[in-house]
């Protein structure tokens, strides 16, 4: 197999990023709620204050994976880190070092740009293979942490309630 290279995504990669994220959503069974597009990637991932960064893994010039991540801060650790929102590797490239290479590139980027001292992420409950991969790399499950999300109508109601107090 050819060598894996990683690089920071450019605005011209927005369509490819959206494509890979759609494949991830399909892999996880989230395709019916997936709504990311090339335009939303361009809007939020690039420009003077991007909300996230993306690293792309390539083999022989072809995109075979991505890591989408952003700055994170732990008050418990009193340190900055990187939160990996999405990690995806093409099926035919899995079992190599693509995922590990992407996570190492996230660590290097975060360390160089904002002093990241750790990586946090969440693994999809139904993705046992991914959980094993992360644990093999040394990621730990924190039983006391449970991700929660406020979205849709509940978010709008909450937002409207907040407007009353301003």
Buried (B, 14 or more C-beta within 10 A) or exposed (E): EEEBEBEEBEEEBBEBBBBBBBBBBEBBEEEEEBEBBBEBBBEEBBEEEBEBBBBBBBBEEEBBBBBBBBBBEEEEEEEBBBBBBBBBBBEEBBEBBBBBBBBBBBBBBBBEEBEBBBBBBEBEEEBEEBBEBBEEEEBEEEEEEEEEEEEEEEEEEEEEEEEEEE
